[in-house]
Amino acid sequence: MDDRVSISISEGVADVRLVRADKMNALDQPMFEALVAATDRLSKEKGVRAVVLSGEGRAFCAGLDMGRFAAMKEKGGNGIPGGENRDLTVRTYGKANFAQQAVWGWRQLPMPVIAAVHGVAFGGGFQLSLGADMRFLSSDARMSIMEIKWGLVPDMAGTPILASLVRDDILRDLTYTGRIFSAQEALAYGLATRICDDPRAAALDVAREIAGKSPDAIRAAKRMLNNLSVDPGPALLAESVEQQKLIGTPNQTEAVRANLEKRAPNFAD
């Protein structure tokens, strides 16, 4: 886990860092495993009262590792997180599958989580930021629901969280187009809590403030606020069902090939 995600704990705050800086913290199999392991560890860690999640290097998280898309191009749909032939509809973590748990696990933690986002948070990286209770962005941060670029849909627990944050038409716009949007737009849409000169420093300051409150009350508040949302189970399953239908289809494979070959796609109706 240490070569993908590091955790240091001080004064009740867990400082969690994605440490694959040379790849802009892209999501490969070890990164998925490390994220799931990190939430499992923190759920049992005594004395942790708040968590800050951030990325080292130039970006928070650039999304799915390009090697997975290369595998899709060559093998017609390989590259599913958690195993080449894994059934995405199988629930391995309560209501979530393996890839969803890398995001949903942060939502399930009993203590608040703040994502400090700089650089880019694209695709799966954007969904990872959604697992946090709050998102602090640098002014030059950029985000995207980028799955449509690859002929896919967001399937890492993003949709049930987005439905509680964003107007329906905005969500459809961002999902259908996959367009990149700025930190200022994210704030206007309800996807950013605040814009900061140094989002990680600001997140750590707020996390320390939270850690100074009664841990019983903070955890009770998170349980209460989580319960305001509708049951995420059907939405999580729907993500998996729709994604599984798309992976490896001719149009999805063509989307990947066209992007990797830097040409216009030729889709069939």
Salt bridges, closest charged atoms under 4 A:
ASP3 OD2 - ARG4 NH1 3.56
GLU11 OE1 - ARG208 NE 3.95
ASP15 OD2 - ARG200 NH2 2.45
ASP28 OD2 - ARG4 NH2 2.71
ASP28 OD2 - ARG20 NH2 3.38
ASP40 OD2 - LYS44 NZ 3.27
GLU45 OE1 - ARG41 NE 3.03
ASP65 OD1 - ARG20 NH1 2.80
ASP133 OD1 - LYS222 NZ 2.94
ASP168 OD2 - ARG172 NE 2.64
ASP169 OD2 - ARG167 NH2 2.74
ASP173 OD2 - ARG179 NH2 2.97
GLU185 OE2 - ARG179 NH1 3.42
ASP205 OD1 - ARG208 NH1 3.19
ASP231 OD1 - LYS95 NZ 2.58
GLU242 OE2 - LYS245 NZ 3.82
GLU254 OE2 - ARG263 NH1 2.67
GLU261 OE2 - LYS73 NZ 3.33
GLU261 OE1 - ARG263 NE 2.73
